[in-house]
Amino acid sequence: MPDGSESSHYFNETATGQIVDLTKRQFPQGTIIPQGIDKKKQYDSTREYVLSFEQTRNRYELLKEKISGDAGI
């Protein structure tokens, strides 16, 4: 963050390596977003690791519901 504090940030990378970041605009001007770091711990993927946190999984499920409704899925 511009004030020196840190915040977690998630984005998607497609199978072809393209970065899809739909939330970058939410950060204040001057924020430097570092390149992603693969974090898996004992999980098979970063996705599984990130979703192992209850609050993150809840936010993910809420977003998934909203997107599914908007997309008519």
Backbone torsions as a table, in degrees:
resi	resn	phi	psi	omega
1	MET	NA	156.6	-179.5
2	PRO	-57.5	-28.0	-179.7
3	ASP	-85.3	3.2	178.5
4	GLY	95.4	-10.6	178.8
5	SER	-76.4	162.2	-179.0
6	GLU	-114.7	151.5	178.3
7	SER	-144.2	146.3	177.7
8	SER	-76.9	151.9	-178.7
9	HIS	-147.9	134.0	-179.3
10	TYR	-121.4	146.2	176.2
11	PHE	-147.2	174.0	-178.4
12	ASN	-111.3	148.0	173.3
13	GLU	-123.1	125.5	-178.7
14	THR	-75.3	170.4	179.3
15	ALA	-60.4	-24.5	179.6
16	THR	-90.8	1.7	177.6
17	GLY	91.9	2.5	178.4
18	GLN	-74.5	133.6	178.3
19	ILE	-88.0	129.2	176.4
20	VAL	-118.1	109.4	-176.5
21	ASP	-124.0	99.3	-176.5
22	LEU	-88.7	-5.1	-174.5
23	THR	-118.4	2.5	-177.3
24	LYS	-56.7	-34.1	-177.4
25	ARG	-66.3	-15.2	-177.3
26	GLN	-74.8	-14.4	-177.8
27	PHE	-88.3	147.8	-178.9
28	PRO	-61.3	152.6	175.9
29	GLN	-56.6	138.6	-179.5
30	GLY	95.9	-6.5	178.2
31	THR	-73.0	130.4	176.1
32	ILE	-99.3	118.2	179.3
33	ILE	-99.8	114.0	-177.0
34	PRO	-70.6	162.5	176.0
35	GLN	-61.7	145.3	-178.7
36	GLY	-62.2	148.1	177.5
37	ILE	-118.8	128.8	179.4
38	ASP	-69.9	114.8	179.2
39	LYS	-119.1	110.6	-177.8
40	LYS	-119.5	-26.6	-173.2
41	LYS	50.6	-128.8	-178.4
42	GLN	-88.8	5.3	-177.0
43	TYR	-89.7	162.2	-179.3
44	ASP	-73.9	-22.9	-178.0
45	SER	-148.9	161.0	174.8
46	THR	-60.2	-38.6	179.5
47	ARG	-58.1	-47.8	179.4
48	GLU	-62.3	-40.4	179.2
49	TYR	-62.7	-49.6	-178.3
50	VAL	-61.3	-41.8	-178.1
51	LEU	-78.1	-2.0	175.9
52	SER	-75.3	-13.7	177.4
53	PHE	-88.6	123.7	-172.8
54	GLU	-55.7	-46.7	-178.2
55	GLN	-63.6	-40.0	178.7
56	THR	-66.0	-43.7	178.9
57	ARG	-61.4	-41.6	179.1
58	ASN	-61.6	-44.0	178.3
59	ARG	-64.5	-39.3	178.4
60	TYR	-61.8	-47.0	-178.6
61	GLU	-63.6	-39.4	177.7
62	LEU	-63.5	-46.5	178.5
63	LEU	-62.5	-42.2	179.2
64	LYS	-60.0	-42.7	177.7
65	GLU	-62.8	-44.4	-179.0
66	LYS	-63.7	-44.0	-179.4
67	ILE	-67.0	-42.0	179.1
68	SER	-60.9	-41.1	178.6
69	GLY	-66.5	-42.3	180.0
70	ASP	-67.3	-33.1	-177.1
71	ALA	-87.5	-5.9	-179.0
72	GLY	71.1	27.4	-178.7
73	ILE	-84.6	NA	NA
